[in-house]
Amino acid sequence: MRIREFTLKDIPDMRRIHAESGLPQNCLPDFESPLFVVKKVAENGSGPAIGGFLKLNGEIFLLLDHSKGTPESRWEALEELTGEGLHEAYKVGLDHVTAWLPPEVEKQFGKRLESLGFQRSPWNSYTAILR
């Protein structure tokens, strides 16, 4: 197999491979989105066999001082901060942002995130550390 850059001519093959895989529709990349910054294809003599696509994603980090203000004032500030932050993320071109929560935080904070419009992903996450 040979690795090369993806081209728009590969779209029909990628759509076919996706359809044959039985994956959900949201696993098909938007091939022309500028958020996909790495697009590679592995091909053999008869055409593309594998497509690999890397999409930019916004990761949320939250630092909260529990000694400042009341729980109500912190919640109001978090709602406002979230709204502004998500608006800014959209303005710079992101189409989603993600918060990864440690299990001990998710038990309490997950419901708060859901009330802010976040959805708990049913998919497991695996991370490659690139440092």
C-alpha positions, -999 to 999 in steps of 0.1 A, spaced: 0 0 0 11 35 -7 1 66 14 -8 98 -4 -28 130 -1 -65 127 -4 -80 144 -35 -116 153 -43 -115 125 -69 -114 101 -39 -148 111 -26 -168 84 -44 -145 57 -31 -146 71 4 -184 73 3 -185 37 -9 -161 25 18 -182 43 44 -215 29 31 -200 -7 31 -186 -3 66 -221 2 82 -209 32 102 -234 59 111 -237 90 88 -218 112 113 -187 91 107 -185 103 71 -162 134 70 -171 166 53 -143 162 28 -143 199 18 -144 214 54 -114 234 63 -116 218 98 -102 186 83 -65 196 82 -50 162 75 -65 140 47 -46 109 37 -54 78 16 -38 44 16 -42 28 -18 -31 -3 -36 -30 -7 -74 -68 -7 -77 -75 25 -57 -81 38 -22 -84 11 5 -83 34 36 -90 70 42 -77 89 73 -89 123 82 -80 146 111 -105 172 122 -97 202 144 -117 200 176 -122 225 204 -114 211 239 -128 229 268 -108 235 300 -126 249 330 -109 263 361 -133 273 389 -125 287 423 -152 273 447 -142 298 474 -154 328 453 -190 339 453 -220 318 460 -229 286 442 -257 305 424 -234 333 413 -208 308 400 -235 290 381 -247 322 365 -212 331 356 -206 297 341 -238 299 320 -226 333 307 -190 322 301 -202 291 283 -225 311 260 -198 335 251 -172 308 247 -193 287 224 -202 317 204 -165 326 199 -157 290 190 -184 291 163 -171 324 150 -136 310 145 -150 281 125 -154 252 150 -186 231 146 -184 214 180 -164 215 213 -158 188 238 -153 186 275 -135 154 287 -144 148 324 -126 126 348 -151 100 363 -151 116 397 -160 150 382 -186 136 357 -208 122 384 -218 157 396 -207 180 368 -220 160 338 -256 169 346 -247 206 347 -230 203 313 -262 187 299 -283 216 312 -259 239 293 -267 220 261 -239 195 260 -246 158 251 -228 129 268 -211 110 240 -220 73 238 -186 67 222 -155 58 241 -125 81 236 -89 71 229 -61 96 229 -28 97 212 -4 120 231 18 137 205 45 152 227 
